[in-house]
Amino acid sequence: MSLLPATEFARRRQALMNMMEPGSIAILPAAPHYKRNRDTEYRYRQDSDFFYLSGFPEPEAVICLIPGRPQGEYVLFCRERDREMEIWNGYRAGPEGAVADFGAADAFPVTDIDEIIPGLIEGRERVYVSMGAQPLFDQRLMGWVNSIRARSRAGLHAPGEFLMLDHLLHDLRLFKSSEELKVMRRAAAISTRAHVRAMELARPGMSEYELEAELMHEFLKNGCAAPAYNTIVGSGANACILHYVENTRVMQDGDLVLIDAGGELDHYASDITRTFPVNGRYSPEQKAIYQLVLDSQLAAIATVKPGAHWNSPHEAVVGILTEGLIDLGLLKGSRQECIEKESYRQFFMHRTGHWLGMDVHDVGDYKVDNQWRELEPGMVMTVEPGLYIAPDCNTVDPKWRGIGVRIEDDVLVTKTGSEVLTQAAPKQVADIEALMRR
């Protein structure tokens, strides 16, 4: 069962139905199983939208939300109880459990969906659906609608409009409730401890995957079902590869190691990056680049507050990194010229952050009416500037080559400013070196 109370899911369903047009129905399928190889599947993880509305963890299920339906507005189709299958694959809630444990007003066997769901759709003017997310389900939905249209002479009325469910649902998901924030703070605390553990145990001669194993140990020991995304442990020049996930290199004395890792707790992600010296002490060049990135990150976090716009942290980072790169001799020209020409992008080529929630790159529009969205309380975002000087970059002094640094924290917009959920993970040079000496 979810860490969230049943009332939280009921509140979300009601909020969504309050936003829906009159005479409508919302239909959402569960995530399918994905095959890993031959006759084995990846560990099942429920679709985030589906889980957000239901807390229901099983595959082969479909949600219907039908505002105004006298018999109940929340209908769930799911697998029936099956003693033999449960022995092999685990407990199933069944339609009875869907009502008793997951708040459905009505629940039916998913094997009966072709007979029942056209009757739920019939008479509705609009269907809300995440069109394109599961093409096979889209085809099935159109089959149900066409079966109603085929009986129009018998007085049946088919919906005349399909609306994107994502637009309403993802705006709800963008604003985290107090219950969600409790889970996200726990996920952040677990992930913070994992990064501290990696700093404590890192040493020259270890393989990157050994540090990944220590991170996984901390995630699983504290209740995370899995990492929220593929863990990055990039040492030496591997830190300059933004999405490096092989994690196979043996770390050398004098390397920096960049770890981008976060645990997922009850479908909520944490996302932290720290960069530290394998031997416990930054070289002068490493320290200079690291401090520049840290200064830009702290300035960016200071801009996160209600009324600021989404791009404010990025603008702060670009200004500080550009000026610092000029001072270090890695860029030539004036600050304004380098920003206008985007000269900094050879060393900082990504955005400064993203929304965070049930998905590590969470849902929600970044622009509204073609303007950067204003930040509001309840939004959670990452702030993650970086500098990556490729080992073959021949435009800079060789002493800078192969240095990659990123620093990332999870930041909640509050009523008065912001709260850094991952603040306990050390990031000041002195704090990291002191921790590693211990």
VOKE-518611 format. One record per residue (C-alpha): x, y, z. Coordinates in steps of 0.001 Angstrom, whole numbers, plus 500000, padded with zeros to 6 digits. Layout:
XYZ ...
END
This chain:
500000500000500000 501052503585499396 502515505796502100 499827508304501143 496374508075502758 493323507083500713 491918510580501244 494816512009499234 493886509988496142 490181510804496588 491055514520496776 493020514295493539 490239512517491671 487724515093492826 490015517968491860 490400516532488371 486666515953487941 485986519521489049 488151520692486137 486491518498483527 483862519816481141 480221518854481858 479070515573480328 482542514053480122 484427510908481075 488151510424481727 489732507081480814 493266506110481770 495021502727481394 497671501324483715 501245500919482523 501882497727480559 504489495156481468 507728495563479509 509731492524478484 513367492490479558 514477489424477643 512814486255476418 510299485243479129 511249487753481849 509951491260482394 511320494401483971 510164495030487507 506722496571487219 506319500263487908 502872501817487635 502236504721485261 502648507956487222 499337509494486135 497480506286486921 499093505965490349 498515509658491090 494760509167490767 494407505713492289 497381504452494264 496633501152492505 499894499277491815 498811496509489438 499009496175485631 496058495322483364 493810497969484876 491791500929483598 490422503957485473 487179505688484490 486191508973486146 482579509894485368 481393513091487070 477739512917488052 477309509167487608 474625508213490169 476129504791490896 479540506295491669 482005508487489826 485133506320490124 485144503004488262 488151500682488168 488680497682485917 491315495239487187 492358491583487234 490258489126489182 491638487173492108 493316484009490833 494785481661493408 497086479865490977 498474483088489444 498889484631492887 501081481706493935 503379482458490995 503268486245490781 501855487681493994 498678488984495536 495972490665493458 493451493090494861 490621491934492606 487467494012492098 486535493515495764 489870494920496939 489659497766494435 486512498928496249 487541498098499806 491192499170499699 491501501630496817 488312503672497015 486587502649493787 482816503149493758 482493500262491304 485039497723490124 484773495114487390 486988492364485972 489169493819483237 488208490843481064 484666492302480951 485756495775479859 484625495415476227 481077494703477379 480877497323480144 482854500377479135 480830501329476021 477863501750478356 479897504121480535 481002506154477502 477577506267475846 475750509535476400 478919511428477284 479826514428475131 483581514365475705 486307511837476484 489471512881478305 492356510598477388 496162510678477131 496121510131473395 499369508741472014 500757507426475299 499609503859474570 498699503505470871 497196500025471277 494868501293473984 493939504276471758 492825501806469078 490761499909471605 489124503123472813 488196504076469264 486693500606468850 484419501242471863 483386504648470522 482744503255467039 480581500482468496 478362503206469994 478298505173466749 477204502043464885 474074501945467058 473099505585466647 469782504581464987 468907502792468202 469238506112470004 472758505688471366 474861508829471505 478637508705471020 481055511377472294 481835514061469759 485050515375471252 488327513958472579 490317516133474967 493857515686476249 493761514534479850 497411515547480291 496656519265480231 494475519105483354 496154516263485189 499716517466484777 498869520905486092 497502519230489226 500653517145489589 502858520233489351 501672521472492760 502678519139495581 500390518683498580 501613518476502160 501242514679501999 503349514475498851 506019516687500369 506317514354503358 507247511541500968 509562513730498907 511413514892502023 511906511254503030 513157510375499548 515547513322499710 516830512289503148 517485508719501974 519267509941498858 521304512409500881 522532509596503129 523469507605500036 525668510426498720 527318510845502113 528025507106502181 529670507324498754 531887510192499898 532886508288503025 533860505115501161 535380506426497907 539081505826497375 541499505379494457 541450501874493014 537706501367493470 535512500824490438 532675503203489716 530194500352490097 531348499808493671 530133503288494560 526913502590492651 526449499506494825 526850501595497981 524200504018496733 521848501137495959 522474499693499421 521317502916501037 518289503294498752 516962499772499263 517790499577502963 515630502626503603 512569501663501591 513192502912498062 512039500309495561 514657501409493041 516690504385491870 514546507127490383 516663506973487211 519847505319485932 522636506145488353 525618508099487019 529016507486488625 531453509218486293 535095509517487310 537847511390485516 536876512261481944 533635510258482332 532298513183484384 532215515140481125 529656512701479641 526271514058480716 524386510746480711 527237508344481422 525818505172483003 528320502392482234 529989502928485650 532825500488484896 536023502532485157 538551502112487964 538882505466489742 542377506929489912 544206509092492426 543615512704491396 540215512036489742 537010513824490445 533934511596490531 530520512972489584 527602511077491115 524086511838489889 521752509543491826 518465509574493693 516118507026495171 512421506653494341 510162506296497371 506518505364496799 506720506668493213 508355509991494219 511815510846492954 514822512482494485 517583513844492236 520994514821493640 524377515406492035 527626515835493908 531180515991492527 534096515224494811 537764514137494669 538362510405494871 541410510981497088 539597513467499320 541300516668498194 540545518955495238 543444520065493068 543722523849492486 542155523539489024 539390521228490230 538656523536493140 538463526596490875 535936524972488531 534000523429491402 533741526708493323 532548528519490209 529769525966489705 528833526124493390 528699529930493377 526382529829490380 524153527213492017 523808529167495259 522927532303493283 520365530351491275 518719528885494380 518454532418495799 516217533367492853 513711530583493577 510694532240495195 507051532960494394 506660535440491560 510023534703489988 509846533034486591 511070529583485683 514106530868483784 515423533045486636 517786530365488035 519170529637484567 519814533313483886 521677533635487191 523807530577486393 524672531709482866 525809535123484095 528062533801486860 529524530891484870 530283533119481882 532045535726483971 533987533054485852 535079531294482675 536402534600481330 538305535217484567 539881531745484375 540859532275480745 538577529602479313 536465532131477413 537569535280475598 535562538447475126 533217540494477282 530567538967479511 527768540373477368 529337539177474102 529870535654475447 526279535456476697 524834536810473454 526921534392471373 526273531578473896 530012530893473978 529529529301477410 527604526409475818 530806524580474890 531249524027478648 527639524317479946 525289522842477393 522139521969479365 519415523808481243 519743524583484944 516892522381486140 513564520651485651 510361519918487547 510595517079490052 507904514800491444 506610511366490516 508842511470487454 512418512640487796 511769514954484850 508295515694486058 505269516948484186 504148520570483977 504467523375481445 507560525558481602 505878528315479622 502331529687479763 501114531793476831 504677531656475501 506042533308478662 508198531619481293 505944530311484010 505875532090487350 506986530007490306 504312529280492914 504303527573496317 504167523785496060 506295523488492930 509460521397493254 512387521824490883 516029520907490552 518845523435490345 521827521795488634 524472523903486914 527612522241485626 530835522744483702 532317520041481474 535721520573479873 536218517700477468 539584515906477600 540151516690473908 539208520387474173 542177522057472432 540998525635473011 541982525653476687 545122525109478728 545722521347479232 545469521745483017 541686522257482692 540976519347480366 538924516405481593 537360518269484533 533604517742484836 531546519191487689 527809519278488371 526042520181491613 522318519485491927 519731519978494648 515960519586494917 514240522863495752 510671523439496942 509016526800496298 507481527954499584 505205530884500450 508174533030501443 511018531677499308 512388528180498974 513408525065500881 516332522951499706 515140519399500352 518618517943499798 520591520498501799 522122517837504099 524305516466501287 527638518325501735 528701520568498865 531098523164500289 534700522259499491 535776522326503147 532818520185504246 533430517533501595 537151517324502314 536498517122506065 533936514348505599 536276512341503405 539161512738505875 536947511168508553 
END
